[in-house]
Amino acid sequence: MTTILISIEAVMSLCTFIAYAHDKRQAKKGGWRIPEKTLLLLSFLFGAPGAIAAMYLLRHKTLKKKFTLTVPLFLIMQVALLVWLFVK
């Protein structure tokens, strides 16, 4: 079970990083953007590590309190879940 969750976390983190990178690229080009709700949903659905990596490596959404507060919270929740499953 934990191996599956770690795999899901890795895949979702990669997808989330790609989504943030695409949104950043579109922001620079003035193109179609990914809604903030979608980016946050991806972060919540086990993509928080990828979101945090994208936020700081790409400097995207780092000035938005909605992101700087919720994405780390999602990461803490996801790590807590994995730790709980490993200990269990």
Secondary structure as UniProt FT lines:
FT   HELIX           2..29
FT   HELIX           36..42
FT   HELIX           43..47
FT   HELIX           48..57
FT   TURN            58..59
FT   TURN            62..63
FT   HELIX           65..87
//
